[in-house]
Amino acid sequence: MKKQKTYDKKEPELEIEKAYSKKEFNLKLYRLIKALESGWDFTLQIGERRIQIPSNTRFYIEYEREDGKEEVEFSIRWREKGQ
């Protein structure tokens, strides 16, 4: 079995973006909603990276229109433990 990558605080800054099908995206959102409703932390996998999202995180919705394109971005933000 392939070992999953986890976050290492010694790593430099990192940004990952991955496109998902509607079905895959819906499943990730469903799991997030269930975790939030239950007050649990949530583990999200983006590509090969596993990310632990604490239950006390903050949520933002951003709208942007530029150069004839529109975008809605749902953000989940939290600080590293000890920060």
C-alpha positions in Angstrom: 0.0 0.0 0.0 1.3 3.5 -0.9 2.0 5.7 2.1 0.1 8.9 2.2 1.9 12.3 2.4 1.1 14.4 5.5 1.9 18.0 6.4 5.4 18.6 7.7 5.9 22.0 9.4 9.4 22.1 8.0 8.2 22.3 4.5 8.2 25.6 2.5 4.9 27.2 1.6 2.8 25.1 -0.8 -0.2 25.5 -3.0 -2.1 22.6 -4.6 -5.0 22.9 -6.9 -6.8 19.9 -8.4 -9.9 19.6 -10.6 -12.6 17.2 -9.6 -15.7 15.8 -11.3 -19.0 17.0 -10.0 -19.5 13.6 -8.3 -16.1 13.7 -6.6 -16.6 17.3 -5.5 -20.1 16.6 -4.1 -18.7 13.7 -2.1 -15.9 15.8 -0.6 -18.5 18.5 0.3 -20.9 15.9 1.8 -18.1 14.5 4.0 -17.1 18.0 5.1 -20.7 18.9 6.0 -21.2 15.7 8.0 -18.0 16.4 10.0 -19.0 20.0 10.6 -22.5 19.0 11.8 -20.9 16.4 14.2 -18.1 18.8 15.5 -15.4 16.6 14.2 -12.0 17.4 12.6 -12.0 16.7 8.9 -9.3 15.1 6.8 -9.3 16.1 3.1 -7.2 14.6 0.4 -6.1 16.8 -2.5 -4.1 14.8 -5.0 -1.7 12.8 -2.8 -1.7 15.3 0.1 -3.8 14.6 3.2 -4.8 17.7 5.1 -6.3 17.7 8.6 -8.8 20.5 9.1 -9.7 21.3 12.7 -13.4 21.5 13.7 -12.9 25.1 14.9 -11.8 26.5 11.6 -13.2 29.7 9.8 -15.1 29.7 6.5 -15.2 32.4 3.8 -17.0 32.8 0.5 -15.4 35.1 -2.0 -16.8 36.3 -5.4 -14.5 37.7 -8.1 -15.1 39.1 -11.6 -12.2 39.9 -13.8 -11.5 40.0 -17.5 -14.9 38.6 -18.3 -14.6 35.6 -15.9 -16.5 35.1 -12.7 -15.4 33.0 -9.8 -16.8 31.9 -6.5 -14.3 30.5 -4.0 -15.1 28.7 -0.8 -12.2 29.1 1.7 -11.5 27.1 4.8 -8.8 28.8 6.9 -7.1 27.9 10.2 -3.8 28.4 11.9 -1.2 25.7 12.6 -1.3 24.4 16.2 0.9 26.6 18.4 0.5 29.7 16.1 
